[in-house]
């Protein structure tokens, strides 16, 4: 062919110039149109930079509501809606919706009150702090949060991690004031970290906690938490503060002389009751209120039982005095200097990531069920500000709880007002009902915690990981056993490390495959996947399924040369047509750097020495632009770049045929 229909052109090539290549009838394919390969529209470096930043940090175009707004008052109202989602749904709120929110708010309050007390104990904090944390944060979230169904309060995982990390540095019983200061400080830094991620649009950082990692981590944490509750269920007084499986089990059996049969009978009786109600609600979802009311019912019944029989069962430990009144200010207790500041910051970041991951995931889960959208960055800001304010009002780390949110959803919540109703119920409890919890036995708190965390063991998800992705399953097991046998934070770090290793493995060892033609079409697919796909004589067509970066360029060069060697050996073994051309299908190559460009140049030279032609098919716009700017395309000649694999095969085949006919 004398006409170069494939040289790289600027936007002028949009005039749809084509060259028709006649295909022999025996090929059983229609004629092929050879299109020019166009460069993307010309942009300045600043324009490219702005566009890239927009794609990275603002993929959802958060300011789209301000477009085409001319009135200042209208822009002000849109701004209020942007920062305070309550202004979006508030104007449409009515009595019917309020009725539903009151029911759901009171329902989750019956669950939040006993869980708040229990989770505070799990974090080695005074029980009253759990109730404080169920009052202020929900009020703030109702103003700033975008989820209608997220029920805010203390959660088991964040409580466990905070308790384990802080107790390694400071004893909660030896120096309770310092421990409380560190808990509030860690909460403050958790909030700062969370809000910063949202403001700076860096929410993708929490994506490093993959689903597989969280499945294993939560299961391991649930096992450790449940075993830790044996202290309360068995009535043990002296118990280890360590979280490793061996330490916990050793402590259980080395203190058998402290076991109390009265505590055991009461604890396992109420545990059986709670597990039964949980099973009923899971079996019949309409009876969700059964498991929702069970914890508060257990607290009331056990408290009455201990009060009436206090002279006969003195060995059962109780919560004791809880102060009445609103949250006292705690800004003066924030610890910003001293030897334990690093511990508080580290604890805050770890618990902040975990609580943020859980809160955003739960919010999106229930939003998808009701066909509305939750803004992840707004959620990060809302949860972050909520924890910052909470740290100044005697609260520790809070987020959206899956169990309470599920109850909230099933109870018919229509908006964040349900959080306000729940907070109001907690307020009444704080002001008037605290003396009633004096005789609440600690064993019932242990039973409530076990019932709550047992749902975190998702063996079905682990089984799916094994079936679908073995490397994900390894990450899951690493997280699980790391938490069980090493420690909670190190187990999480190991799991994140395995997940990052998986990412690096995919980046540095991308997938490549040999493509063949589906007879009668211009479609090319993996020959190992589609049996009907046939190799094209004289061609080796390879697909690369990743960007070409410095991290994988050497591997890709070696792997492509191996494909070429294996193809030549196969041709010799089957006595087929000599290999003449290697076509790289770059459809999935979304980006390339200078190392990748150099690799293609070196590969071209190596193949030229072996009288083999290297052809590029369908490179992305940015890839074509970089190849053009680096002048790497000049070495590919007139027939080195095509829009599709089909056009490359048709054009080069006709060229080879013309050359064969021209030879005497």
C-alpha positions, 0 to 999 in steps of 0.5 A: 500500500502506497498510502499511509492511512495510519500516521498519527494525526491531530484533530483534523483526522475527524473528517472520517477519512478511510481506506478500504482494504479488499479481503479475499473471499476465502477469509469469509469477512467483510471489507475493512475500513482503515481509520487514522489514529488521532491524537487527543485534543491539544491542551496546555500543561496547566489544562492537563494538570487541572483535568487530572486533579479533577478526575482524581479528587472530584470524580463526582463533581461535588459543586454541580449544584452551583452550576447555572445559579445566578441569584446570591440567595440561591447560591447561599441556599445551595451552599447550606445544602452542600454543607448541611444535608438536613437543608436538602430533605428538611423542607419536605419533612412532614408529620408522617415521616416524623411518626416513622422516625420516632418509632425507629429512634426509640427502637434503636435507643433500646439497643443503643443504651445497653450497647453503649455501656457494654462497648465502653467496658470493652474499651476499658472506659467507665460505662457512663462514657458509652452513654455520653457517646450515644448522645452528642455524636448522633446530634451532630451527625443528624445535621452533617450526615447524608445517610438517612439510616445510619445509627451513630454510636460506639461500635465493637471493633473501634472499642476493642482496638482503642482498648487494646492499643491504649492499655499496652501503654497505660493501665486503665486501672492503675492510672484511669485519669491518664487513660481517659485523657488518652482515649479522648485525645485519640478520639480527637485525632481520629476526628481530625484524620477523618475530617481531613480525608473528607476535606482533601478528598483523600477517601481512597486511602481507606480503600486499602482496607479491602473487603477480604482484609475486613472479613478476616480482621472482624472475624478475628476481633470477634473471636478475641472479644468473645473470649475476653468476655469469659471474664464476665461470664465466668465471674473472674476477677483477675484477668489478663488485659492482653488480646492474644488467644494464648494469653486469654485462654491461659488466664481463663484456666489459670483462675478457675478458683475464681469461677462463680457458678451463680455468674455462670448460670445467669450469664449463659442463660441470658446469652442463650436468650439473646442468641435465640432472639437474634436467630428469630430476627434473622429467620423472620426479618419482620420480627426485627424488634425482638432482637432489638429489644432483647438487650434492654430487656435483659438489662432490666430483668437481670438488674431486677434479679440481682436487686431482689436476690442481692443477699443470696448472690453476693458474688455477682459483680455489678456496674455500681454508681453511674453519675447523672447529668449531661456530658461534662466538657473534656476539652481540658483533658486532651493530651497534646504533649508528653510521652504518650502523645504518639500512642494517642495519635497512632490509636486515633489514626487506626481507630479512625480508619476502622470506624470510617470504613465501617460507617461509610460502608454501612451508609452506602449499603442502606442507601443502595437499598433505598436508591439514594446516594451517600456522599463518601467525602461528606460522610468522612467530614461528618464523622470526623467533626462528630468525633472532634466535638465528641472528644470535647464532650466526654465521648470516645470514637463513634461511627455508624453501627451496622447492627443498630443501622439495620434495626433503624432501617427495619423499623422504618426510619425515614431520615436522620431525625431518628438519631435525634430521637435516639439521642433524646431517649439517651438524654432522658436516661442520663438525666433521670434513669442512671440510678436504676443501673446500679445493680446491673450485673457485668455478666449481662454486658458480657452477654450483650457484647458476645451477641453483638460481635458474633455477627461479625464472623462471616464464614460465608464471605470467607468461603466466597473468597476461597472460591473466587480469589485465593489471594484474597482468601490468603489476605483474609486468613492473614488478618484473622490469624494475625489478630488471634495470635499476634495483636489487633493492630499488628494483625490489621497491619499484616492484612493491609500488607497482604492487600498492598502486596496483591496490588503490587503483584497485579501492577508489576506482573500484569496479565498478557495473552495471545489473541485469535480471530473469531471466524467470520468477524473482526473480533479477536479474543483469548485463544485459551478462553475461546476455542473457536478463536483461531491464530492468524498465520504470520501474526502473533497478537498479544494483549496487555491488560495494564498500564505500562510503568517502570514497575512492570516494563522489564517484566513485559519485555521479557514476557513478550519475548518469551511469547515470541519464542514459544510461538516460533517453537510452536510454528516449527513443531506444526510446520506453519507459516513463518512468523512475521509480525507481532501486534500488541493490542493496547486497548487496556493500556490506559497509561504509559511512562518514560520507562514504558516508552523506552521498553517499547523502543528497545523491544522494537529494535530487538524484534527488527534484528530478528526480521519481525515487525512490531505493531501497536493497535488501539493505544489510548489517547494519552498513550498515543500522545506520549508516544508521539511527543517522545518521537517513539512512533517514528521508528514504527514506520508507515504500518506500525500503528492502527486503530484496531487489531482487525485493521492491522491484520487486514492492512498488513496481510494485504501488504504481505500479499502484494509483496509476495505477488511482486516477487518473480 
